[in-house]
Amino acid sequence: MICAKRVFRCFKTVERWGNKITGAAGPYFVGLAVLLIATGTFAFFDVIAPSLSFPMLSIPICLLIAVNLWAHYYYVITVRPGFIEDPSKEAPDSFLWAKKSNRRRGSLTGGVRWTNTPRITPSTMSRCNRCAKMRPERAHHCRICNRCVLKYDHHCPVRINQCVGLYNERHFVMFMMYLVVATFCFSISGYHKILQALGITFDTNRWPHYTPEVMFAMIYILTVVLCFAVGVMLAWHLWGITNGETSVEAQDHELYSNRAKARDEVFVNSYDLGRKRNLVLFFNVGDGGYPWYTLLLPLRILPYTDGRSWARREGLERHQGLRMGEELTDESEEEEYED
């Protein structure tokens, strides 16, 4: 037992040092990401775009994808995820912000309205064991930021250098979607150029582009790898969205399900309103939300809630199969070392 406890403490120490290192290096990771995206964007419009068929149609579409990619990346690294101390936000009157289909003033807890309106109920409050502050449901404490984040998903030091939470989660998902689309288009439309750059196809003409052949080959390989890797990550996030849960909640719900099963009960996530409604609710589009074109244009929108009220499945006031006091909360430093 003593040996296991020491090993556990060693792992926790390594984890904390890893958090500090990645947190300190976060701005450099963001700088590297900007450099790579910029290089890939330049290479596409320098090498591939001039050879596309129907340029009057294909070039504007490519420009729209690139603008969305850059805009959502800018939003996800600059928009605060939403901390429990932050006041509720209101959309400003700006050309960067979309207008609601049926715009309503006041609280953000009004939610999205369908023919069968989902119930939106106030969150229950709990005290964080790390910062000792009261926080609503779905908020978790980030060890790197050392603050509680509304609808906490995860901390991303490598790509965005901050948490993914209530106010920037949509931008994070949209950034990944457009990154997958962009890298897929790059991979498919640039295959003949990579063959030319590698000298596999015989071409008497000189390489007529500003991007060197070697650099284009490296960018192409990285693009293919990113398309697959980010595609898998995007699929994981979309799966969680369709289930009405964040990444951290997916782990919590698995434990809740096992506890309920041990009592011959069934765990039901009260946030799960069905796959289609979960998607509409997450992107906040449709009747009572924002127009569908916000998925195609790089506009800012607000989530359907301020993080202090949530839409729930009909007939449920809390998760089914979960009893009071069984909700997981962030462990304190002392609790981590208990036997």
N, C-alpha and C positions, 0 to 999 in steps of 0.2 A: 504493500500500500504506500509506504514512504517513497519507494523507488518510482512508482507510477505518478505520485504527486509531484516529484521533482521533474520527471519527464514532461508532465503537463505544464509546469511552470516554465520550463525551458522553451516549449513550443509557444506559450503565450508571450514570452520575452521576445522571441524571434518575430512573432507576428506584430508586436508593437513597434519594433525597430523597422520592420518592413513598411508599416504604415507611415512612420516618420520619414523614411527615405523617399517613398513614392509621393508622399504629400509635398516634400520639399522640392522634388524633381518635377512636380506637376506642370509648372509653367514651361519647362523645357520640352516636355512631352507634347504640350499643345503647340509650341513653336515648330517641333518636328512634324506634327500632323499637318499644320498649315503649309509647311514647305512641300510636303509630299503631295497634298491635294492640289496646290498651285502648280507643281511640276506636271502632275498628271493632266490637269486641265489644259495647260499650255501645249503639252504633247498631243492631246486629242485634237485641238483646233488647228495645230500646226501640221500634223502628219495625216490624221484620219479624215477630218471634216472636209478638206478639199476634194476627196475622192468619193464622197457619199452621193448616192443617186438622189434625184429630185431635191436639189439643194434648197429651193424655195420653201419646201416643207420640212425637210430633215434638219436644216440648220436652226430654224427657230425652235424646234422641239428640243434639240441638243442644248441650246442656250437656256431654255426654260428649266431643263434638268440641272444644268450647272448653277443657275441662279438659286434654285431651291436648295441644292446641296450646300452652297456657301451660306445662304441665309439661315438655314436651320442649324448649321454648325455654329454660326455666330450667335444665334439665340441661345443655344444650349450651353455655351460657355460663358455667356454674359447674364442670362436671366437667373436670378436666385431661385433655388429649388423651393423655397417657402419654409421658413423656420417658425416654430410655434409662437415666437414673440412678435412676428410680423403681423401687421393689420391686414384685413381683407382688402384685396385689390379691386379696383374699378378700371375698366378699359378707357383709356384716354381717347379724345377725338384726334386721330392722327391717320394719315394715309397708310401707315404701316399696320394699322389695326383693322381687322374685318368688322363689319357691322352685322349684328345679329339679325336673323330672319324675322323674328318677332322680338325686337329689343325691349328689354324691361329694365327699369331703373331699380336700384336698391340692392338687396342682398343677393349674393351668388348662390344661395341655397335653394333658389327656385327650381333649378335643375332643368333637365330636358323633358319636354312634354310629348308623349305619344297619345294615341287613341286610348290606350290603357295606361294611364299615368303611373309610373313607379312611385312608391312611397319614399320620401326623403325624411329621415329622422335625425335628430341631433346625436352627436357622438357621445359615448360614455367617456369619462375622464379617468386617467390613471396617473400615478406618480412615477416618474423615471427614476430608476435606482442609481443612475450615474450622475445626473445633474439635479435631481430632486425637484424638478419642475413638473407641474401638472400639464398633461398633454392629451389631445383627443385620440380616438381610435385611429389606427393605421399610421401613427407617427412613431418613429424609432430614433434612437440616439446614434449618431454617427461618431465613431471613435476618432476619425481623422479631423473632422470639423469640430468635434466636441460640443455638438448642439443637437437638439431634437428637430427632425425634419418631418414636415407634413407629408403623408403618403410616401414614406421613404421607400425607395427601390434598392439603390445601392450607391456606393461612392465610386466614382470613376476617375482615378488619378491620371490614367494614361492618355485618355482621349479628351476629357473636358475639364479636368482638374477641379471638380466639385461634385456634389451629390446630385443624383437624379431623384427629383421629388415632384410634388404636386404641380408646380408651375413650369417646369422644363421637361417633364417626362414625355409629353407629346412631341416636343421639338427633338428630343433624343431619338424617339422612334422614327419620326419623319426623316431625320438626318440619316439614320441607318437605311431606311427604305430608298432614299434617293442615292445613297452611296452604292447600294446593291444594284440599282438600275443603271447608274453611271458606269460602274465597273463591268457590268454585264454587257452593256452596249460597246464599251471600249474593247472588251475581249472578242466579241463577235465581229464587229466591224473592222477591227485592226489585225485580223489573223493574216491577211495577205501582206500587210506591211511588216509584220514580225518575220515572216518568211523572207521578205526582201532584205530586211535589216540583218538577218543572220546569214545571208548569202545562199539560202537554199534554192531560191528561184533566180534564174539568170535574167539579169536586166542590164542592158548596155548603158542606160542612163545613170548619171550620178545621183546620189541621194540628195534630193532637192529641198530638204527641210532644214530648219534651224536646229532642231533636236538631233543630236548625234545618234548614229545607229545603235551604239552600245548603250547609251542612256535610254533610248526607246525600248530596247530589248529588256532592260532591267525594270523599267516602268511597267511594261506589258506583263512580265512575270509576277510582279507585285500586285498588279491589278487583278489577275486571275486568282491569286491567293486570297486577296481581300474579298473578292466576290463570294468565294466559298465560305471563308471564315465569318464575315459579317452576315452573310445570308443565314448561316446556322444560328448566330446570335439573334438576328431579327426574328427568325422563326420561333425561337424560344420565348422572346418577349411577346410576340403576337399571340402565342399559345396562352401565356399568362393573362394577357388582356382579355382574350375570349373566355377565360375562366373567372374573370373578375378578381384577379389577385396580382400583387407585385411579386418581385423575385424573392424578397424576404418572407412574404406571406405564403408563398408556395412551400417553403420549408416548414413554417409554422403550421400550416394546414395539414401537412403530412403527419406531424406529431399529434395534432388534434384528432385526426382521423383514427390513428392507432389507439389513442386513449378512448375514443368513443367505441371503437370496435371491441376493446377489452371489456366494455360494459354491455356488449350486445346492442349497441346503439349505432346510428348512422350519422356521420358528420356532414352537415350541409353548410356551405359558405353562403352567408346571408347577402353578400355583395354580388353574388352571381345571378344575373337577371336573364341569362340565356346568351349564347354566343353573339348573335346579331345585335342585341341591345347593349351588351357590354362594349362592343366595338363602337357603336354610335355614341354611347355615353362617354367613352374614353376620348374620342376625337371631337365630341361636342358639336355634332353636325345634325342637320335635319330639323324637324318641327320643334320650335322653341330654342334651338341652338343656333349655330352658324351655318351659312350656306355650304353646300357640298364643294364649291369651287375652292374653298380654303385648303382642300387637300392637294390642289394643283398649283396654287399661288402661294408665294412665301409671305403670308400675312400672319401677324400675331393674333392669337385669340386667348381667352381665359378658359380655364376648366369650368365644368358645370357647378362646382361647389368651391367654397373657400377652405375646405379641408376640415370643417368642424361639423358637417352634416353629410350623411351618405344615403344614397338610394339603396333600398333593401328589397329582397325578394318578398313577395306578398305572403303575409302570414307569419313572418319572422321578425322579431325585435332584436335578435342576436343570432349568432351561429347556432344551428341545431346540433345537439350532441356535445356541446361545450358548456360546462357549468361555471358559475361565478367563481372567480379566483384562479381559474385554470389558464387564463390568457398569459401568453409569454410576454415578458418584459425584459428590457436590457439588463444584463447582470452587472452588479457593481464589482469593483476590483476585488473586494474581499470575498464575494460569493464565488468568483472564478477559482479561487484557491481552496475552497472547502472540499473535504473528502466526500 
